[in-house]
Amino acid sequence: MATAVLGMQWGDEGKGKITHLLAREAKMVVRFNGGPNAGHTVIDRGVKFGTHQIPAGAFYPGVMSVLAGGMVIDLAVLRDEYSTIVKHLGGEPELLIADNAHLIMPYHRLLEDLEGSGKTIGTTRRGIGPAYRDRAARIGIRAIDLLNRSRLEKKLSARLALLRRAWPQAESIMALSAADIADELLSFAQPFLPLIGDASMAIEQAMASGDEVLFEGAQGALLDVDYGTYPYVTSSSTVYAGLPHAIGIGNLSVGNRLGVTKAYTTRVGEGPFPTELVGEDGSWLQRAGSEFGVTTGRPRRCGWLDVVALRHATRLNAPTGLAITKLDILTGLQEIKVCRAYRLRGREITTFPTSVEDLALCEPVYETLHGWEDDISNLREYADLPVAAREYLNMLSNALDVPIALVSVGPSPEKTIMTGFDRG
């Protein structure tokens, strides 16, 4: 059986914990999109990690962790993560790197600074956008190019020639050398060269054999390059619809699709955010939820749960179950607000606008629910949750017409309630 873990908001939903939890039973874990702009928090045997590229399966022996073709890979970041995990495990995790995965180059990070695009839309400035742009322009460097030094240098020389013509006044660009970049890449890539191969075929074979395959998504539906809050989005497809293309399997069938959402909403970077709380309420959520980016450390903007946005994400991801994270953070609030609709130009709407200009004008229409006082972090059964907490979950499940599969009540793996959840 295959399972996909998919973000339902603007990323940072807690997918790292959920994937790490489910990876225990998997034979293969596949990271299918994004790059080191995504940070997944994992607590393994009491040790906290912030992973960026290596899938959660790397923490378990006998589990193959695949970096699929839909990713862009920063070899320096990958090498650091790999070394840290090897030290933690006392052994090497099983990895497979897609031969068609594109690489983030030193000049991609330079371009974000030169163009100012990272500042404009609030990206992590890790070179993600320029790397995906090179892929689309057919001038990118792929993992398979690392296996042939002369071919690698030839492609780098051609790319640098284009850059020098575009940026003749940029000293940082003019100083780049194809030979130096090749040396650096191959130095970082040394442990991974035997691990580069046909990931698409390996995934297809694992699924055909009936192995448990877990697909680990990065970012969230509202950051999808086509269906998110464009242009304040990432550069890859972050939704279930993009998964088959990212791994190269046309007849993909994933029976379990787990949509992960926080019990409230957060966002990093620029872009409209209808339910954002400013002032002390937003600061309180930020402090209580430790809402700071894994990749950049930037504080996350915080707000109430947005059902309108979640309906949009539900349509894109077609989840068969919901994973609700950080429900424990809401403990102690007397009232909890939930956005059930928007008011745009005097008219109430329940659909998510395509235009960010329209979304920026939307005012949330709230429904108020009762809060709860009891600590829920040590509960392991759904029936033991306070009545108000169950009503909150019931409201969300009914609003999206998706059952709740699990509820996270703390950061560690054991602080999880697994439930079939009767929404009646």
N, C-alpha and C positions, 0 to 999 in steps of 0.2 A: 504494500500500500504506500502511495506517495502522499506527502503532506507539504503544503506551501505555507510559510509564515509571512504574512503581508501586512504592511503598515497602512493604517486607515486614516491617518492625520498628516501633519507636516513632519513626519519622522519623529524620532525620540520616543516612540510609544512603549519601549521595553521589549523589542523583538529579540535583543541579545539574550535576555534571561529566558524567554520562552523557547528560543531555538536551542539553547544550551540544555534546557530541561528535557526537551523532546529528543535531542541527539543521543541520549543514553540508549534508546531503542533502535537507532538507525544503523544502517550499514554504510550509507553515503550521505554526506551533507554538502549541498551545492549552493555556493554564493553566486547569484546570477546577474547582478547589476551593480552599477556604481563603482566607486574606488575608495581611496582613503579619506574621502569627505564624510563617510559614514562611520559612526562610532557605536559599537555595541558593547554594553557593559555586561560582563560575565563574572560570576562568583563561582570559582571552582575549588572545591575542598577548602573553603574559607578564605581563599586568596582572590582579590578583586583584580580583574583585567579590563582594559579598554581596548577591544580589538577593532581593527579597521578594515582588514582585508581577509585574514584567515578565517574560514568558517568555524562555527562552534564545534563541529565534529572533531577538530584537532585535539580536543581535551580528552578524548576517549580512545583507548587502544582498539585497533581493529576496525575503526571507522575511517573511511576514505573522505577527505575534505577536498572539494573540487572548486577551483577558481574558474568560472565558466567564461565563454567567449563574449558575453555581454558586459563584462567588467573592463575597466581600465586599471592597470596595475602599476603601482610605484614600487620598484624593486628595492629601494632603500628602506621604505617603510615595511615592506614584506620581510626583508632580512631581519630587521629589528624585532618584529613580532615573532617571527619564527624562532629566533635565538632565545627570546624570553620564555616562550612556551616550552622549548626543548629543556631549558634549565628547570622550569617548574615540573615537568613530567619526568625528567631524568632519561628521556629518550626522544626519538624523532617522530613527530606525527606523520601519518600517511597523507601525502599531498599529490594532487594532479592539477597542473596548470594548463588551461586550454591553449593550444598552439596558435589559435586565431585571436586570442585576447590582446588588445592594444596596450602599449606601455606609455606611462607618463614620463615625459622627457624633461630635462632641466629647462629647456626653452619654453615649455608649456607654463611653468610657474612664472617665468619672466614675462611672458605675454600677458598674463592676468594683471600684472603690475603696470606694464607699459600701456595697455589698453584701458585700464581702470574699470574693467567689467566686474571684477570681484567686489570693488567698493560700491558700485552702482546698485547691484542687486543683492549684496550681502552674502556672497558665496564664502566657502572656507578657504579660498585662494590656494588650493592644492594642485591647480593645473588640470582639473577635471574637464571643464568646458573646452579648453583648447585641444585636449587629447581627443575628445569625442568629435570635435570639429575636424581634426586631421583625419580621423577615421572616415567621416562622411566625404571628405575631399580626396580620399584615396592617396594620402601622402603620409599615413601613419606608420609607426614601427610596431611590429607585432612580436609576440613571444617567440614564434618560430624563427624570426630573424636572428635571434641570439645564437642559433645553432650553426650559423655560417658567418664568420667574422668579416670576410671580404664583402659579402652581400650587405651586412649590417652597415659597414662604413660607406658603401656606395649609396645606400638609401639616406643615411645621415648627411652625407655631402650634398645630395640633391636637395634635401629639406633645408639645410643651412643656407644654401645659395638663394632659395626663395625668401628666407627670412632676412637675409642681408639686403636684398633688393627692397623689401618692404620697410625695413627699419635701418636705413644707412647711418642715421645719427645716434643709434642706440649702442653705446660702448659695450654693454653687457651681451648684446647679440653678436656684435662684430668679433668679440673675443672668443667665441665658442669654436671648438675644434672637433671635427668628426672623430678623429683618432682618440682624443681625450674622452669624449662622451662614450665611445665604444669601450674603452678601458674601464671606465667607471661602471657602466652597465654590466659588463661581464664579471667584474669583481663582485658586485652585489649578487649577481645571478648564479654564481658558481655552485651553490648547493642545490639549485633548482633545475639546472640544465637537464639532468636525467629524468626530471619529473614533468617535462613539457610533452604534451601529447594530444591525442584526439579525445577531448573531453566529451563531446557530443556522443560519440560512439560508446564511450564508457558508461555514460548516464543511461543511454538507451538499453545497453546490455544488462545493467543492474536492474532496471525496471522490468525488463523482459524475464529476468530470473526470479522476480517476485521479492527482491530485496526491499527493505524499508528505506526509501529515499526521501530526504528532507530538503526542501528548497528554502534557502534563507534570503529573504528580500532585504534590501537596504532602502533607507528613506521611507517615504509614505506616499499614498495615493495623491495627496494634494500638492506634491512636488513632482509629479509626472511631467515629462517634457511636453506632452501633447494635451493632457487632460487636467493638469494642475493649474495653479494660479500664475500662469504665464505672464510676464517673463521671470517671475520670482520662483523659479523651479530649478531642478537639477537637469543634467544633460542626458539622462537615460530614462527608459521606461521603468517605472517603479510599481506597476500594477500587474495583476495576474495575466491580463491580456498580452503583456510583453514577455512573459516567461518563455513560451515556446520558441520565440525568435531568439531570445538571449542564449538558449542552450542548444538550439539547432535541432529541435524535434517537432516535426509538424503535427503528428497525431498524438500529442501529449495528453494524457488523462491523469489529473490529480484529484483523487477522491476526497481528500481532506484539505480544505482551504481555510486557514485560520486567520481571521482579521483581527489585528492587535490594535487596541485603542486604550489610551489612558482614561481614567474616570473623570478627567477634565481635559483641557486642551492647552498645548504649548506650541510655540513657534520660535525658531531661531532665524535671525536675519530680517531682511526687509520684506514688504508685501502686506496687503490688507489682512486683517484679523478681526472679524466682526465681534467676537465675544471677549476680546482682550480686556483684562482688568488693569487699570492704571491706579497708581497710588498704593495705599497700604494693603488693599485686598490682593492685588497682583503680587506685591512683594512678599506677602505672607505665604501664598502658594509657592512662590519661587523658593523661599527658605525651607518650608515644610517638605517640599518634594525634591530638594537638592537639585534644582533645575538649572544645571550648567552643562554646556555642551561637552561631550566626551572628546571630540576632535579638537575644538578650539578653546574650550573653557568659557565661551561667551555665555552670559546669562540668557536663559530662555524667557521669552514673553509668555505670560500665563493668562488663562481665561477659563470661563465656564465651558462645559461640554456643549458642542455644536452638533445637533442632530441633523440639520440641513446638510452640512458638510459630510457627515457620516453616511447619509443616504446616497450622496454622490459617490463616495468611496465604495459603498456596498455594491452599487451598480457596476463599478469598474473591476472590483475584485471578486464578486460573486462568492463571498465567504459562506462556508457551510457551518461555521461556528465562530463565536467571538471570544477573544481573550482580553479580559479587562484587567488593566494593570493600575497599580497605585491607588486602589480603592481605600486603602488604609490612610492615605494622606487627607482624605476628607473627614476623618473622624474628629469630632469636636465641634463641627459647624452646626449651628442650630437650623440653618436653612441652606439649601443647595439649589442653585438656579440651573436650568437647562434651556438652551435655545431651541425652540420648536419651529420657528419660522423667522424670516427676515421681513423688514419693512423697507421697501425701495420706492422712492418717489411717491410716498403716500399709499402704496399698494402692498398688501401682505403677500409674500411669495414663499413657497416651500421647496423651490428648486435652486440649485447652486449656480450662480451666474458664471458664464464663460469669461466675460470681461472683468479684469481686475478693477477697472474704473468703476463699474457698477458695483462690484463687491465692496469697494471702499466706501460706497454710499449706503450700504446696507446697515440697518439698525436691528439688533437682535430683539426678537419677541420671546420673552422668557416665560417658562412655567416654573413655579417654585415648589420644591419638595422638602419634606422634613429631613433633617440631619439626624445623626446618632452620636452618642457620647462614649459608648463602650469600645474598648480597645479590641480590634479584630485581628491583630497581627499574629496571634497564636491559634486562630481558628483553622480547622482543616475540613470542616463539613459545611456545605452550603446552608443546611437547616439551622446551624448554630449562629449564622449572621443575624445581627439586629433586624427587626422587622423593617425599619426604614431603609437599611442597606439593601435588603431583598427587593423592596419596592422600587428602589432606584435602578437596580439591575433589570427588574421586570419591565420597567418603563422603557429602557433602552432596547431590550430584546424585542419587545412588541413594536416599537417605533421603526426598527430596521427589519423586522420579520426574520430574524436570525437567532438561533438558540445560543446561549452562552456556554462555552465549552470549559473555560477555566477562569478563575479569578485570582489575581496576584495580590497578596496582602503584605508584601515585604520584599526586599531585594534578593534575598537568598533563595535558592531553588526550593527548599522545603516549605517556604512560606507561600504555598499555592493551594487553592481549593479546586479540585477537579470535579466537574459537575455536568450532568446531562441537561439539567435545568428545565423544569416544566414551566412554560410561559403562560399556562392557562390561568 
